[in-house]
Structure formats: C-alpha cells, structure tokens
Amino acid sequence: MVIKYIHLVRNYGYTREVLAEKSNISPNYLYNIEIGNKVPNVLIFLDICKSLNIPTGIILNPALESRFNSFVEDISFDFNKLSNKEVELIKNSIHFLANKD
C-alpha cells in the first residue's frame, strides 16, 4: 500500500531523492519499495508516512484509504488551477484548523 502513496506524492512534486532523504533511506532502496522488490520495515514505514504527512491508519485501513483516495481525486484537478498565494492560504487554513484547541 505504501507504493500507492509514494507514487501519489511524487506526482505532486517530490522526487525520489527528496522523499528518500526525508525518509532517511537511500533513493535506491525507495525505488525498490516502489517497484515491489522490497517491503519497508516498521521504522522505515513510519518514516515514509511522516515524510508524506500521511497518518499510518490511512495506509493500514482500507476504508480510510478509499476515503483518502476519493478526497485527493476530488480536489486534485481544481487544486492545480490555484495560484501559489491561494495554495498557501489553503495550507495555512488547514494548519490553523488542525491545531486549534
């Protein structure tokens, strides 16, 4: 399942090298995960999830995975039409909502 998210996020701008660096693994190891030759251990799995800012439950729970995929598909086309300023506003709004207490 991690493979799907690696491809998804790489489609949004992460290169293999950047994602590998953020996940504390080599680009070659990440490539082997992507093509299914390697399965990450728990620590690497957690690092990849953290690097992608994806909760582990999204990947481990198929029902959540389906909801996440549907959400991404729904917004991705329109999101690409936004200016950098509008994207920044959305990021700040999400950050505010996620951290309000």
C-alpha positions as CSV (number, residue, x, y, z in Angstrom):
1,M,0.0,0.0,0.0
2,V,2.9,2.4,0.7
3,I,3.7,2.2,-3.0
4,K,0.5,3.9,-4.0
5,Y,1.3,6.9,-1.7
6,I,4.8,7.2,-2.8
7,H,3.6,7.5,-6.4
8,L,0.9,9.9,-5.4
9,V,3.1,12.3,-3.5
10,R,5.9,12.0,-6.1
11,N,3.2,13.1,-8.7
12,Y,2.8,16.2,-6.5
13,G,6.4,17.2,-6.7
14,Y,8.6,15.1,-4.6
15,T,11.5,13.5,-6.4
16,R,12.7,10.1,-5.3
17,E,15.8,11.7,-3.9
18,V,13.9,14.2,-1.8
19,L,11.4,11.6,-0.5
20,A,14.3,9.2,0.3
21,E,16.2,11.9,2.1
22,K,13.1,12.9,4.2
23,S,12.5,9.2,5.0
24,N,16.1,8.5,5.9
25,I,16.6,5.9,3.3
26,S,18.6,5.7,0.0
27,P,16.9,6.6,-3.3
28,N,17.8,3.1,-4.5
29,Y,16.0,1.5,-1.5
30,L,13.0,3.7,-2.2
31,Y,13.0,2.7,-5.8
32,N,13.0,-1.0,-4.7
33,I,10.0,-0.3,-2.5
34,E,8.2,1.4,-5.4
35,I,8.6,-1.5,-7.8
36,G,7.7,-4.0,-5.1
37,N,11.2,-5.6,-4.7
38,K,11.4,-4.5,-1.0
39,V,8.9,-4.2,1.8
40,P,9.9,-1.5,4.3
41,N,10.3,-2.5,7.9
42,V,8.1,-0.8,10.5
43,L,10.6,2.1,11.2
44,I,11.0,2.8,7.5
45,F,7.3,2.6,7.0
46,L,6.8,5.2,9.8
47,D,9.5,7.5,8.4
48,I,7.8,7.3,4.9
49,C,4.4,8.1,6.4
50,K,5.9,11.0,8.4
51,S,7.7,12.3,5.3
52,L,4.5,12.2,3.3
53,N,2.5,13.6,6.2
54,I,0.1,10.7,5.9
55,P,-1.3,9.0,9.1
56,T,-0.3,5.3,9.2
57,G,-4.0,4.5,9.6
58,I,-4.7,5.8,6.1
59,I,-2.4,3.2,4.7
60,L,-3.3,0.4,7.1
61,N,-7.0,0.7,7.0
62,P,-8.5,0.1,3.5
63,A,-11.7,2.0,4.3
64,L,-9.7,5.1,5.2
65,E,-7.5,4.6,2.2
66,S,-10.6,4.6,-0.1
67,R,-11.8,7.9,1.5
68,F,-8.4,9.5,1.2
69,N,-8.1,8.5,-2.5
70,S,-11.5,9.8,-3.2
71,F,-10.8,13.1,-1.5
72,V,-7.5,13.5,-3.4
73,E,-9.2,12.7,-6.7
74,D,-12.0,15.2,-6.0
75,I,-9.7,18.1,-5.2
76,S,-6.6,17.5,-7.3
77,F,-7.9,18.8,-10.6
78,D,-9.1,22.1,-9.1
79,F,-6.1,22.4,-6.8
80,N,-3.8,22.6,-9.8
81,K,-5.7,25.6,-11.0
82,L,-4.8,27.7,-7.9
83,S,-2.2,30.3,-7.7
84,N,0.7,29.9,-5.2
85,K,-0.9,32.5,-3.0
86,E,-4.2,30.6,-2.9
87,V,-2.4,27.3,-2.2
88,E,-0.5,29.0,0.7
89,L,-3.8,30.3,2.1
90,I,-5.3,26.8,2.0
91,K,-2.3,25.3,3.7
92,N,-2.4,28.0,6.4
93,S,-6.1,27.4,6.9
94,I,-5.7,23.7,7.2
95,H,-2.8,24.2,9.7
96,F,-5.0,26.6,11.7
97,L,-8.0,24.2,11.8
98,A,-5.8,21.2,12.7
99,N,-4.1,23.0,15.6
100,K,-7.0,24.9,17.1
101,D,-7.7,24.0,20.7
